[in-house]
Amino acid sequence: MSRSSRILFRLATFVVVVATAFVVEGQEVTVQLTNGTVLTVRVESVDSASLAIRTAASQATARLGYDQIASVEWPETQEWVHAEQLFRTGQFGEAAVEFERLSQKKTTRDTFYPAPGNFATRAHLRMLDCFRYQAQAPSVAKFLPGLEIEKLPAAERELSAALELWALAGKGRWEKVLTGADAGISENRETKQGEMIELTLLKGMALEELGRFPEATLAYAASYSLNAATDRQFSKLALRRSIEMLASQAELAEAARDERREEKPDWFQLRAQAQFYASVFGKGELWENAHPVANLALSEKLTLGETALGQNARNRVEGEMGEASSGSELIEQVTADQMKQVEVKKAEAPGTENKDSGK
Amino acid sequence: MKLIRSICLGGWSFLTFVGIWFAVGGARVEAQLPNSKELAASNPAAAYNLILMSLGQQKYIEGLELVDEVIRYWGPRAAEQYGPGFGHFYYLKGLLQMGLEDYAGAVVSFRTCREDFSNEIINNEGERESTKLQNRFLTHALAQWGACLMVLGDYAGAVEKLKAALAESAGVKIRTDVIGLNLARSHLRNGDFDDGLALLEKAMRSESLAIEMKRKAFLILAEDWSPEVSFDRVQPYLWEFGDLVRQDTRGNRWSRNPLFAYLGRQALDREDPLRALTWYSFLLDPRELVNHRRELLAEMELNPPTKPEEEAAWKSRIEETRKGIDEAESMVAAMLLGVGAGHYQMRNYAGAYAAFREVADAFPKHEKRPDTLYNVVASGVQLAMWQQAQKDGKQFLDEYPDHPLAPEVARLLAESTFILQEWQQAYEIAIDLRDRFEIGSVGRDVPDFVVGASLYHLDRYEEADAELTAYLKNYPDARRLEAATYYHGSCKVKRFQWKEGVEILEAFMEKWPGSDLLSSALYQSALGRFVLGDLEEALARIDRLQSEFPDAMEIPASWNLKGDVLTSLGTAEFEEIETPYRTAIELGDGVPVHFDTVAYSYWKLILMHAQAGKDEAAVALYDAYRKGYDGSRHELDIVAAVVDSLVEVGRSSEAEDTLRRQIRAYAGEAESGSLGELMGTFLKFLDTHYTPDEVENRIQYFPLPTPAPVPLRAWLTMIRIERAEKGKGSDASRAATLSAGYRELASLGDKREMPNYPLVKLARWYRDDGKANEAREIYEFLLEHRAQGPHVEMAMFDLAGMLSQTGVEEDGERAVTLYRQVREQSDASDLQEASVIGGGRLLFEEGDFEEAKVWWTDYLRHSNWQSARAEANFRYGTCIEKTGSPNEALKIYASVYALYPGHLNWSTESYLGAARILKTEGRDGDAILVLVDMLKRLGHLEHPGIEKGRKLFAEWKEEWVKKS
């Protein structure tokens, strides 16, 4: 008996074939066992708890229970390939639809379900990824509980911390999202930059929902600055949310402004972010139905500030007094009415005449 | 270079084919020399293959030596013997030279290939002869020639050659796509931007071109075209074709990072931050490289070599990988610094903060850490994250206390908040910061300035004055000398210290005639001159301001000031005074910063029209004011000015309703003087238009809000009390009414809810009723909690009076201080006079004649103070006498009894004082004569002083008689 046959003989469990088992048309697949062994076998059938397999060297059919299998590399189906292609090209909306459809095909013939690594379960996870990339937190919350983690390939069973946070966000549990994001950011700082970008986005969303707008602006900024906005999904989402938030604030501030007495504030940060978004992500525009104030900011001329220290030969701070630093713009007018000793006396209040001077 | 290599390789594959042909065609070998190279050279076919092999193996020197040998060996016979095909060796030579980066040499070779081995052979008879072996690399040589020229920087030459190569490329198996890209690049570098761009566009839009070539085209666009044009022209290409480079393998994307990083840096250098940030977004996050190399290192460390001889190599690879990690991390830091700088300059300070913060935290040993920390502080300040900015600033100052940037960090923290007009924050930050530096040091300079200037903006003028005075003394070369001087002068103005204020501001104007603050200084100088009574000087300054600074912010206010000056002059006609106020309205109407200025103009116009009986005009102005300016801080003054006019034009119920409405609006205000002013106006209105009983009725039944606020009730009670004080009836019945009124006042509520004036009056009632403690409690409350409020000077004065009676030394000192404060702060002349009297007396009674002299001098300088003139002169004289000038005192005593004989307290004392001085000087006779004069003039009156004089006269006369 060959070595592989002996292994199979030792490992194989003799399970009563369930009447509902289906034949999987003799697929040749790579199976990774939990003990690390990797086999190439032909699958005879898949049932709810095991695979019936045959190796090239043996004519005997053996059964491998799922508890012995880490994962199976099933040949990719056309549906899976198509959905993956949509996903990889960033068409997450369409991909989600495809993955959802696939995740419901819980049949051996279609997706090798319920074997580990089956495409229905993998599609379920991918669908969740699609929702993540579109910041559709309620959808994550809705579909995460149904994910059969144990049926995923072994390498995919450790779910991203962000996924759980998206689910919490979908339920409006923003304090928990914030705590979780902060913890995740600390842990992932050194190693998982991609995840960190997503976590800072979640942090920003939580802070925004909790009304902590300045902190939210900073968290969003981390999401698109720390990676130079090279991530075209989460960074883009973060910048978009930041812009919407600033635009809403600008709108509220404008509504409250007494235009007789207050000059219109300069929302330079909003303008900078809008133009940055348009240049990097938006092909010259913001997104559909962007806040009108944001679109207005996009149309305005960008005003630049001074350069940062250490960049392009700015190696010292002049610190010279300009109009602003001297306060010349800020000097209040001392007008005649503030004087007390004026020619024209106001009518005195009753009793202000001091008859009690001296003793 | 990559393009060149690709065309080299492309040519190589053809060369292989030709080489084989050569081998098949054979050639005559003439073995002449013994060495192996020569041997090889004698067999061209074999030599050709060897050369090709060298080229393929990148053994360029070896290949070059061999090809040179072939060329030498066959010499001039080559063309004749082998025909144009021998030119292939020159083509090979050129490729080998390119491999050795000898582009100039390669050009020669390619030229030779092309020009000396042309396929056009004309025989001696002038006929075209078919060649033995065609030179199949004529076009290739031309293309490579062009590529070499490009590398050598002869872009014009490159364009010519590459164009020619393309033109003759039909039917030739050659990479026209590569030539096209080289041509595009050469065009661009030659300044032919349109031609270059056209070729690149064609490439990127081609449906047949390989994607890798499209990527190359994009990179050429990025590197050679984009920096030369405005970013708005570049952006559409990035939008259309950017995914060409983004959607590629990681390996390829990493290899392009240096280009995008370079373009980002270049854009920052040119202060084009949006472009910079856009280029940075094309990077593959270098952290991926860090992580990848870390994973490699971990794997290597987990798998050490099993054989000792492999150890050295393994260690070397480990070391190399570690260096690779450091290198990749430096790329991360460089990217973050660039991103931070880009966002900073675009004023997206959140983005800047995030990036710089990350560098500071993740790369604590970075060489640019000081700059980075500075930028963190700067970004934080711009975001108004005061606490964080302070923390970051402290981090910098803790880590680099002696760094040249330390003073700048301090300046940044203190001044940035100041520029953002966050006065309280600026003050707190500056106060905290400055303690790190010594007084007078560079680091403390700007923080000290900010402390003073912030206090100014917080309306804490006394403290600001002290700070700015100290600043100007401690920093003779102050960095903010100009601004500090201005603020110092302006502080004086705000404190109504007009003379000092004008002096400082006018010196400022002279020293800094080009200052941005000149218009403000000029305006305040004009204002000060006006208050000091220098009306012509005030007008001159206003005229100068209006002619030299027509766009200054102070211009509308200056027109108001002009109106005020003209009013004070007393000689200007009505229209002449009206015009400036109307001009102020025209200039300031609708401009938010001039809101109150225009309201002031309306006030003055309404007032002058009302006073002139031009009631219709006054009311029209009032209506105009109401449309745009109601709620201004002059509202109460305007209402006071217009009420009578409203009555005159038949809108009396509106007038009364307006007053009542305003009173109800301020009904709960205990601390400001607004309610009191309104009550005064209301009462005056009622007295003018109603009978006393009707007035009484309106006060009694004033429609109070529900619940009725204590301040309003207190004022209404106070009015009833004071009307009772002036009213008719017996003393007893008045006293009973007053007592009932004050008891009602006391019962209204806690003193914290009561306005100042009723509180002062209540305190006086307590005082007069023998309840000194209750009175004092009220006075102390007012001084502690309402020091800036109205009528507080009255409380100060009253308390000073009480303290001066206790006989306790500390109380006496405090009383003097209080009198001084009243003197400086009160605008009521009689209260000022009384306080000087009080302080002067107290000091006199304590025997501090030097100080008392100052006070009495002050009194005497005010010719309009008359209530204690005689006393003041007497006491001044006594101070003079006690401080060592008896002869001067003698004169003063003489003037007192001469001018004020009826003021017996002082005239008698003056007589006695004069007599005493004369007696002391031994002028007994004169002394007696003084007493004689006293008795002659006043002897018929009864007064203790006269009695004293009489006794003294009798005594001295007896002495005199005894002596004589």
Interface residues (C-beta under 8 A of the other chain):
Chain A: R189 T191 K192 Q193 P214 T217 L218 Y220 A221 A222 Y224 S225 L226 N227 A228 A229 T230 D231 R232 S242 D258 E259 R260 R261 E262 E263 F268 Q269 R271 A272 Q273 Q275 F276 S279 V280 K283 G284 L302 T303 L304 G305 E306 T307 A308 L309 G310 Q311 N312 A313 N315 R316 V317 G319 M321 E323 A324 S325 S326 G327 S328 L330 I331 E332 Q333 V334 T335 A336 D337 M339 K340 Q341 V342 E343 V344 K346 A347 E348 A349 P350 G351 T352 N354 D356 S357 G358 K359
Chain B: Q235 P236 L238 W239 R246 L268 D269 R270 E271 P273 L274 L277 T278 Y280 S281 F282 L283 L284 D285 R287 E288 N291 R294 M335 L336 L337 G338 V339 G340 A341 H343 Y344 Q345 M346 R347 N348 Y349 A350 G351 A352 Y353 A354 A355 F356 E358 A362 K368 D371 T372 Y374 N375 A378 Q382 L383 A384 M385 P404 L405 E408 R411 L412 E415 F418 I419 Q421 V446 A453 H457 R479 R480 E482 A483 Y486 Y487 S490 V493 K494 F496 S515 D516 L517 S520 Y523 Q524 L527 F530 V531 M553 E554 A557 N560 L561 D564 T567 S568 G590 P592 V593 F595 D596 T597 Y600 W603 L607 G628 Y629 H634 D637 A640 G673 G676 E677 M679 G680 T681 L683 K684 M718 I719 E722 Y757 K761 R764 H791 M794 G801 D827 A828 D830 L831 E833 A834 I837 G838 S867 A868
